[in-house]
């Protein structure tokens, strides 16, 4: 089922499947990728309980979690809609426990305010033991021109070092410097299909997407996420800006899930909330 929110010139449609935004119109113009050339079927999926493709080994057992987890493929329960805010809920069940042996509630809420969308992702531990998880986002931004006509400004950083990944995908352990001035040129030399750009622990918690004419397109603000990724499917007029809490495995990583980088731990009855905001221009 789809739900509709409106605030000023901002109109958002959200599907109960994955609690995913499927349309964002600002000033009457579609801002989410609509699969114009069939290179990617998503719009803005929420990645839970993992982001990316990693091996999930818990107490010595490897669980069959697909890339980006299962939340994007699950129907969420509608919780409430009031004024310009809507909330959805996903709870663990017999099916999720086969893939991920923890009991949880995941709440996703969207709040609109003029040109701004605030997304909140709250996880509750409903188990009688500690649980471990991660979360990421995968929001697309539709473009008028080809990708090389755009750049991203990360104003609080100068040097930008990309964590190189291969086609598995997994990290190679190598790095390449993409900038000395906090400006990420969205060149297809560095961003196309397998060439995802991955930055860790930037000082900047805001990334601004700008056309090389100087026109701002959108700005993403992310709180509590150690990583931000940039991805672009081949020949598409779009880019994804993706805050993640965990990162890809390196080859041969056999660590327990709880020991991997930036996996979140919740004690019984604890909860944690992460926030992302997107402003359109």
N, C-alpha and C positions, 0 to 999 in steps of 0.2 A: 504494500500500500504506500501511496505517496502523500506527503503532507506539505503544505505551502505556508510560508511566512513572508511578511512584507513589512518594511520599515522605510519610509521615505521613498527614495529611488532604488532601493535594494529589494530584490525578490529572490527567495531561495526555495527550492523544492528538494525535499529529503525523502529518501526511500527507507522503509522499515527493514529492507534487506541490507544488512550491514550498517544501518543507521548512517547511510552515505548520502552526502549531497550529490544530486544528479543534475542540478541546474542552478546557476547563480547569474542573475541578470542585474546589472547596474546601469542606470540611465538607459534601460531598454536593450542593452547589449549583452549577449551571452559571454560569460567570463570563464566557464568551465569547459574543458575539452569534451567534444561531443562525438569523438571517434570519426572525424571527418574523412580520414583515409584508411580506416580499418587497421591502424598500427597498434592501438591499445583500446581495450573495451571499458576501462575504468574511468572514473570521474574524480573521486576524492575518497578512496577507501581508507578505513581506519584499520591499522595493522595490530592485531592482538591474538595470542599472548606473546608473539614474537614479531619483529620486523625483519624482513629479508629472509634469506635461506640459511638457517643454522641447525646444527645437530642438537637435538634436545634429549639429553641423557639424564635421567633422574633415578637415583639409587641404583645405578648400573643398568637400567632398562632404557633403551632408545625408543622414543615415541614417534609415531608417523605424522608429525606436524608438517603440513605443506608450507611452502614459502609464504611469508606474511601472515601465517596463522589462519584461524578459522572464522574470526568474527565477521570478516567481510562477506562470508558465504552463509551467514546465519540470519534468520529473521529475529529482529529485536521486538521486544514488547513496548508498545506505546505507553508512556507513563503519564505525561501531562503536556498541555499546551496552554499558555497564558500570555496574553498580549503578544510580545515579540520573542518569546522563549519556548522551546520545545525540548522534551527530554525522553530518551529511550533507555531501555534496560535489557541486558543480556545476562542470563544466569546459567551457571554450569548445570549440566544434566547428564544422563547416562551416556549420551553420544559424545559430549565434550570430554568426559572423564576417560574415554578410550584413547583420546588423543593427548590429553593433558590432565594429569591426576590430581587436580586441585579444584576445590569448590570456591566460587567467587560470584560476585555481581559486578558487572561493568555498566556504568551509567555514562551516556553520551548526551550532552546538551548543547544546543545552539541558541545563541542570543544575538538578535539583530539590533543595530543602532545606527541608523543613517547609512554610512558607507562601510560600516564595520560589522564583521561576524566574529563573535567570540565562541570558541569551542572549548568545552570542559570534558575531561575524561577521568572519571572517578572509578577506582577499583576498590572493592571491599573484599576482605578475606572472610568468607563464611564457613571456612573449614575449622577443624579442631587442631590444626598444625600450621606451621609456617608455610606460606606459599611463595613461589617465585615466578616472575613474569616480566615481560617488557611490553612496550607499546610504541607505535610510530604512526605518522600520518603520511599521506601520499596525494596531496592536493595538486590538481592540474591548473594551469593558467593558459588560457587560449590566447594566441598571438595573431596579429594581423599580417606580420611579415615573417620571413624565415628566421630561424633561431639566431643566426649570426648578426642580426640587426639589434640584438639586445645584450644587456649586461646586468649584473647584480651588484649592488653596493652593500658592503659589509663594513660600515663606517668606523667601527672601533678596532679593526684589525688592519695591519699592513700586509705582512706575509701570509699568504694562503697556501697551505700545503695539502695536496690531495692524497688521500689514502688509496693507492692504486689497487683495483680489483680486476679479476679475470672473468672469463665467460661462465664459470661454474654456477653462480658467482661466489668467489671467495677472495679474501685479501691476500696480496702477494707479500706483504711486509715491506714494500717499497713505497716511496713518496716522491711526488713531483711538485715543485713550486709553481703555482699558477699566477701569482700576483705579488707585487711589492707595495701595492698602494690600496689594498682592500677592495679593488674592483675586479670582479670575476667576469671576464669576457666569455660570453656563451658561444665559444667556437666549437664547431663540430670536430675539431681535432681532439678535443677533450671530452665532449659530451655527445654520445650517439649510441643508443642501444646498450651494449655491454659497458660502455665507458661512463659509468656513473661517477659523479664527483662527490667525494665524501670528506667533510671537514669535521674535526673533533675539537671540542672545548674552545670554541672561539670566544673572544670577549664580546663580540657582537651577538645580541639576541634578537636583532632585527635584520631582515634581508629585504632589500628594496629592488624590485624588478623595474628596469628602466629601458626605454627605447633609445637608441643612439642619437636620436634627434633631441633628446633631453626630456621627453615626456614620460612621467611616471605611469606605470601600469598597475602595480599592486605592491603591497608591503606585508610581509609576514613577521609576526612577533611571536617568539616561542619561549616559554618559561619551563625550566626544569629538564630540558632535553639536551644531552651532551653532544649530539651529532646533528648536522644538517646536511642533507643530500640534495643533489640536483640531477635530474634524469630527463632524457629527451628521446622519444622513439624516432627512428629513422624517417626523414622527410616530412615530419609532422610540424605543424605550426602550433607548438605548445611546449611548455616546460613544466616539470613537477618540482616543487620546492617542498622538501620532506624532513621535518624534524623527527628523529628517532631517539629512543633511549638506549637500545643495544646496537651492536654493529655486527657485520658479517664475520663468519669464522675465517681464520687462516687455514690453509691446507693441513689436514691431519689433526685438527683440534679435537681432542678426546676428553676435554674437561667436562665435569658435571655441569649441568645447566646453571645451577646456582653460583658457580665459580666463574662464569663468563663475564666479560666486561659490561658493567652497568646494568646487570640484571637486578630487578627490584625485589626486595624481600618485605613481606607483610606478615606480622604476627597475627594469631587468631583475633578476629574482630577489629583489626586495624584497617585503615583505608588510606589511599593516597590519590591526590588529584593533580593532573597536569593540564596546562592551559596553552592554547594557541589562539592568536587573533590575526585576522586578515582584513586589511583595508584596501578598498578599490579606488582607483582614480579615473 
